[in-house]
Amino acid sequence: MVDRDLPTSEAVALLDLTRDIAQQELVPRVADAERAGEFPREIFRLLGRSGLMGLPYPEDEGGGGQPYSVYLQVLEELAAGWLSVALGVSVHTLSAHALANFGTAEQRDRWLPDMLGGELLGAYCLSEPGSGSDAAAMVTTATPERDGYSITGTKAWITHGGEADYYTLMARTIHPDDAVAASGRDPISCFLLPARTDGLSFGSPERKMGMKASTTAPVHLDSVRVDRDRLLGSEGQGMQIALNALDAGRLGISACAVGLAQAALEAARDYALGRNQFGQPIARFQGIEFMLADMATQIEAGRALYLQTAARKDAGRPYSSQAAMTKLFCTDMAMQVTTDAVQIFGGAGYVEDFPVERYFREAKVLQIVEGTNQIQRVVIARSLLRG
């Protein structure tokens, strides 16, 4: 268990609760569920009823009213028990961001409490088959009609696709007279779609390397009709909303990466202490000692980095570049730590009898989601070189 410096007794209680849930509900189920690819919907309901699905949002809107730094530590603890669940909480939090930060008071009163209470599970729809890193190249369109919009297109790589109760979706707003484009405004807009909407359908879940219990599927929109009150923010504000959400979401992925790496370190340490070769535990050989020391140091550095960036966010300071640095460092670190954990296990690390082979497979996707690590380097470099 990681020793943490938490700001309040309430935060201490939240972390204790999270650890209990992780040990009692997540760890005993994770291996079988991941092997079978079973989506743990009831776990998200449990987390919601425990107050863990809306932690960084205001209490008067149904959230937990916690600093982002506390929310991220909760994610870390969940990820150490079951990464698919932790990443699902992060995606759900990301999906609520647009409504919580750009919705009207009426929209927030109507939909936000159930979202933050965990009764409604969310998904975030930005990527498309032809636009991943280049999100502005999306071709999904929202055509204004008399009382709303008609949305057509396909979204790809959607976490909770087909499982979510609502979808926060970006689409290119097309006016017949092209007035929005002529004005020079960004024509991408943000919409909140309920899952039970005519014309909304889902493709087969992707067959992935890891995180098999986290459903990832295409979302198809065939002339989906939505009322005008489903527009979040103003027309053309969608890219601003998306980028704002992604900065926060990258910190969530960073915390997940640290939690996964921590689990890998603890598994490798315990194995090294129990595995005897040449008359002593392999943990006593300097080669293994140094690997464990490097793993622990990198994890502590990643944890310190995400907490420092979260403190900037909590203080209302700009943190976009720092979020990119944090996501880059923490996810690269998790890939290295899980690789070393497999090496310490030797042949045993390559089979499903031990969790480190799963950790290794799961770590890879963290370098890809919420913007690839190559994109993070672009964000960082542009910030450094901006004149």
Rosetta blueprint (number, residue, H / E / L):
1 M L
2 V L
3 D L
4 R L
5 D L
6 L L
7 P L
8 T L
9 S H
10 E H
11 A H
12 V H
13 A H
14 L H
15 L H
16 D H
17 L H
18 T H
19 R H
20 D H
21 I H
22 A H
23 Q H
24 Q H
25 E H
26 L H
27 V H
28 P H
29 R H
30 V H
31 A H
32 D H
33 A H
34 E H
35 R H
36 A H
37 G L
38 E L
39 F L
40 P L
41 R H
42 E H
43 I H
44 F H
45 R H
46 L H
47 L H
48 G H
49 R H
50 S L
51 G L
52 L L
53 M L
54 G L
55 L L
56 P L
57 Y L
58 P L
59 E H
60 D H
61 E H
62 G L
63 G L
64 G L
65 G L
66 Q L
67 P L
68 Y H
69 S H
70 V H
71 Y H
72 L H
73 Q H
74 V H
75 L H
76 E H
77 E H
78 L H
79 A H
80 A H
81 G H
82 W L
83 L H
84 S H
85 V H
86 A H
87 L H
88 G H
89 V H
90 S H
91 V H
92 H H
93 T H
94 L H
95 S H
96 A H
97 H H
98 A H
99 L H
100 A H
101 N H
102 F H
103 G L
104 T L
105 A H
106 E H
107 Q H
108 R H
109 D H
110 R H
111 W H
112 L H
113 P H
114 D H
115 M H
116 L H
117 G L
118 G L
119 E L
120 L L
121 L L
122 G E
123 A E
124 Y E
125 C E
126 L L
127 S L
128 E E
129 P L
130 G L
131 S E
132 G L
133 S L
134 D L
135 A H
136 A H
137 A H
138 M L
139 V L
140 T L
141 T E
142 A E
143 T E
144 P E
145 E L
146 R L
147 D L
148 G E
149 Y E
150 S E
151 I E
152 T E
153 G E
154 T E
155 K E
156 A E
157 W E
158 I E
159 T E
160 H L
161 G L
162 G L
163 E L
164 A L
165 D L
166 Y E
167 Y E
168 T E
169 L E
170 M E
171 A E
172 R E
173 T E
174 I L
175 H L
176 P L
177 D L
178 D L
179 A H
180 V H
181 A H
182 A H
183 S L
184 G L
185 R L
186 D L
187 P L
188 I E
189 S E
190 C E
191 F E
192 L E
193 L E
194 P E
195 A L
196 R L
197 T L
198 D L
199 G L
200 L E
201 S E
202 F E
203 G L
204 S L
205 P L
206 E L
207 R L
208 K L
209 M L
210 G L
211 M L
212 K L
213 A L
214 S L
215 T L
216 T E
217 A E
218 P E
219 V E
220 H E
221 L E
222 D E
223 S E
224 V E
225 R E
226 V E
227 D E
228 R H
229 D H
230 R H
231 L E
232 L E
233 G L
234 S L
235 E L
236 G L
237 Q L
238 G H
239 M H
240 Q H
241 I H
242 A H
243 L H
244 N H
245 A H
246 L H
247 D H
248 A H
249 G H
250 R H
251 L H
252 G H
253 I H
254 S H
255 A H
256 C H
257 A H
258 V H
259 G H
260 L H
261 A H
262 Q H
263 A H
264 A H
265 L H
266 E H
267 A H
268 A H
269 R H
270 D H
271 Y H
272 A H
273 L H
274 G H
275 R L
276 N E
277 Q E
278 F L
279 G L
280 Q E
281 P E
282 I H
283 A H
284 R H
285 F L
286 Q H
287 G H
288 I H
289 E H
290 F H
291 M H
292 L H
293 A H
294 D H
295 M H
296 A H
297 T H
298 Q H
299 I H
300 E H
301 A H
302 G H
303 R H
304 A H
305 L H
306 Y H
307 L H
308 Q H
309 T H
310 A H
311 A H
312 R H
313 K H
314 D H
315 A L
316 G L
317 R L
318 P L
319 Y L
320 S H
321 S H
322 Q H
323 A H
324 A H
325 M H
326 T H
327 K H
328 L H
329 F H
330 C H
331 T H
332 D H
333 M H
334 A H
335 M H
336 Q H
337 V H
338 T H
339 T H
340 D H
341 A H
342 V H
343 Q H
344 I H
345 F H
346 G H
347 G H
348 A H
349 G H
350 Y H
351 V L
352 E L
353 D L
354 F L
355 P L
356 V H
357 E H
358 R H
359 Y H
360 F H
361 R H
362 E H
363 A H
364 K H
365 V H
366 L H
367 Q L
368 I L
369 V L
370 E L
371 G L
372 T L
373 N H
374 Q H
375 I H
376 Q H
377 R H
378 V H
379 V H
380 I H
381 A H
382 R H
383 S H
384 L H
385 L H
386 R L
387 G L
